[in-house]
Amino acid sequence: MSVETITLWRPVGPEELALIEEAGMKAFPPRLPEQPIFYPVTTEDYAIKIARDWNVRASGSGFVTRYEVRKDFLDTYEVQEAGGKAHREYWIPAEDLDDFNAAIVGTIEVVREYR
């Protein structure tokens, strides 16, 4: 029996990518106190924009990750628009991140890199 999944993307900088690698490319790291929400995005284009335009400026490099999440888990959250239809994302409270990570099917892949 196959599990229905939704493909998501997350733009990350080098520090977050190192933590993902430490987790065997299977989980995102816990949020910092000033990060109460985890924001996976719904399109690769949106992730590219953030990785290229924000992460590179902030840390010298940006990466786009792609991964599959169980649809039944995501169905408990609404997709949010962050400034328009092209900028859609889920808002996962930091306290739900362990459950989010448990709902990842397979591994987190780096699909693009910017410097």
C-alpha positions as CSV (number, residue, x, y, z in Angstrom):
1,M,0.0,0.0,0.0
2,S,1.5,3.3,-1.0
3,V,1.2,6.5,1.0
4,E,0.0,9.7,-0.7
5,T,2.6,12.4,-0.4
6,I,3.0,16.1,-1.3
7,T,6.3,17.4,-2.6
8,L,7.6,20.4,-0.7
9,W,10.7,22.6,-0.9
10,R,12.7,24.5,1.7
11,P,15.4,27.0,1.0
12,V,18.2,26.7,3.5
13,G,21.6,28.3,4.2
14,P,24.8,26.4,4.9
15,E,24.3,26.1,8.7
16,E,20.8,24.5,8.4
17,L,22.0,22.3,5.6
18,A,24.9,21.0,7.8
19,L,22.3,20.1,10.5
20,I,20.1,18.3,7.9
21,E,23.1,16.3,6.8
22,E,23.9,15.4,10.4
23,A,20.4,14.0,10.6
24,G,21.0,11.7,7.7
25,M,19.0,13.9,5.3
26,K,15.9,12.7,7.0
27,A,14.9,15.7,9.3
28,F,15.0,19.4,9.7
29,P,16.7,20.8,12.8
30,P,14.7,22.2,15.8
31,R,13.7,25.8,15.5
32,L,15.6,28.4,17.5
33,P,13.7,30.4,20.1
34,E,13.3,33.3,17.6
35,Q,11.9,30.9,15.0
36,P,8.4,29.8,16.3
37,I,7.3,28.6,12.8
38,F,8.8,26.3,10.2
39,Y,7.9,27.4,6.7
40,P,8.1,24.7,4.0
41,V,7.1,26.1,0.6
42,T,4.9,24.7,-2.1
43,T,6.8,25.5,-5.2
44,E,10.4,25.1,-6.4
45,D,10.3,28.6,-7.9
46,Y,9.5,30.2,-4.5
47,A,12.3,28.2,-2.8
48,I,14.7,29.3,-5.5
49,K,13.9,33.0,-5.0
50,I,14.5,32.7,-1.3
51,A,17.7,30.6,-1.6
52,R,19.1,32.8,-4.3
53,D,18.0,36.3,-3.1
54,W,18.0,35.9,0.7
55,N,20.2,33.0,1.8
56,V,23.1,34.0,-0.4
57,R,23.0,37.5,0.8
58,A,22.7,36.4,4.5
59,S,25.3,33.6,4.5
60,G,27.1,33.4,1.2
61,S,25.3,30.4,-0.2
62,G,21.7,29.1,-0.5
63,F,20.3,25.6,-1.2
64,V,17.0,24.4,-2.3
65,T,15.8,21.1,-0.7
66,R,13.0,18.9,-2.0
67,Y,11.2,16.2,0.0
68,E,7.9,14.3,0.2
69,V,5.6,14.7,3.2
70,R,2.6,12.5,3.9
71,K,-0.6,14.2,2.7
72,D,-2.6,13.0,5.7
73,F,-0.3,15.0,8.0
74,L,-0.3,18.1,5.8
75,D,-4.1,18.0,5.6
76,T,-4.2,19.3,9.2
77,Y,-2.6,22.6,8.1
78,E,-3.8,25.3,5.7
79,V,-1.6,26.6,2.9
80,Q,-0.8,30.2,3.5
81,E,-0.1,33.0,1.0
82,A,2.9,35.1,1.9
83,G,2.5,38.0,-0.4
84,G,0.7,36.5,-3.3
85,K,-0.3,33.3,-5.1
86,A,3.3,32.6,-6.1
87,H,4.4,32.6,-2.5
88,R,2.5,29.7,-0.9
89,E,3.8,27.9,2.2
90,Y,2.8,25.9,5.2
91,W,3.1,27.3,8.7
92,I,4.2,24.5,10.9
93,P,4.5,25.5,14.6
94,A,7.9,24.7,16.0
95,E,6.4,22.3,18.6
96,D,5.0,20.3,15.6
97,L,8.4,19.9,13.8
98,D,9.1,16.5,15.2
99,D,5.8,15.2,13.9
100,F,6.5,17.0,10.5
101,N,9.9,15.3,10.3
102,A,8.2,11.9,11.1
103,A,5.9,12.5,8.2
104,I,8.7,12.9,5.7
105,V,8.8,10.0,3.3
106,G,12.2,9.2,2.0
107,T,15.1,11.6,2.2
108,I,15.6,15.4,1.9
109,E,17.4,16.1,-1.4
110,V,19.4,19.2,-2.3
111,V,18.2,20.1,-5.8
112,R,19.8,23.5,-6.3
113,E,22.8,25.5,-5.0
114,Y,23.6,29.2,-5.2
115,R,26.7,31.1,-4.2
